[in-house]
């Protein structure tokens, strides 16, 4: 049975941090997961993103940039409801 991890990554209040900000976020996520016993050999971003996505509810994600991305996908696909 997989552990449930209460994840609290630090927020630095920056917006538009680009690649440098994204790298710090992944590093913080990797530390949390390693402490919980996951990804001991290093975080594989593509695998972690797929694992995380299975547990997301996109329409209630609080990230403004994610909501812009999500709405754009909905518009591009002509879908007015949740993407499957």
C-alpha positions in Angstrom: 0.0 0.0 0.0 1.4 3.4 -0.9 1.9 6.1 1.7 -0.1 9.3 1.5 2.3 12.2 1.7 1.2 15.5 3.1 3.1 17.8 0.8 3.9 21.3 1.7 6.4 22.9 -0.7 7.7 26.4 0.2 6.2 29.3 -1.6 8.6 32.1 -2.5 6.0 34.5 -3.7 7.6 34.9 -7.1 5.8 34.7 -10.4 7.3 34.1 -13.7 10.4 32.5 -12.3 10.9 30.5 -15.4 13.3 27.5 -15.7 15.3 28.5 -12.6 12.1 28.5 -10.4 10.9 25.3 -11.9 14.2 23.6 -11.1 14.0 24.6 -7.4 10.4 23.3 -7.2 11.3 19.9 -8.6 14.3 19.8 -6.2 12.0 20.5 -3.3 9.6 17.8 -4.4 12.4 15.3 -4.9 13.6 15.9 -1.3 10.1 15.4 0.1 9.5 12.2 -1.9 12.9 10.8 -1.0 12.3 11.4 2.8 9.0 9.5 2.3 10.9 6.6 0.7 10.1 7.3 -3.0 12.4 7.9 -5.9 15.5 6.9 -3.8 17.6 6.8 -7.0 16.5 10.3 -8.0 13.3 11.8 -9.3 12.3 10.9 -12.8 10.2 13.9 -13.7 8.3 12.2 -16.5 7.3 9.3 -14.2 6.5 11.5 -11.3 4.3 13.8 -13.4 2.3 10.9 -14.6 1.9 9.5 -11.1 0.8 12.9 -9.8 -1.6 13.6 -12.6 -3.6 10.5 -11.7 -4.6 12.2 -8.5 -5.2 15.8 -9.7 -8.5 17.5 -10.2 -7.5 20.1 -12.8 -10.5 22.4 -12.5 -9.8 23.0 -8.8 -6.0 23.4 -9.0 -5.1 26.7 -7.4 -2.2 27.6 -9.6 -3.1 30.5 -11.8 -0.6 29.5 -14.5 -1.9 25.9 -14.5 -5.5 27.3 -14.9 -4.4 29.3 -17.9 -2.8 26.2 -19.4 -5.8 24.0 -18.6 -8.3 26.5 -20.1 -6.2 26.8 -23.2 -6.3 23.0 -23.6 -10.1 23.0 -23.2 -10.4 25.8 -25.8 -8.0 24.0 -28.3 -10.0 20.8 -28.0 -13.4 22.5 -28.1 -14.2 20.8 -24.8 -16.3 22.8 -22.3 -16.0 20.2 -19.6 -13.3 18.3 -17.9 -10.5 16.7 -20.0 -10.3 13.0 -19.8 
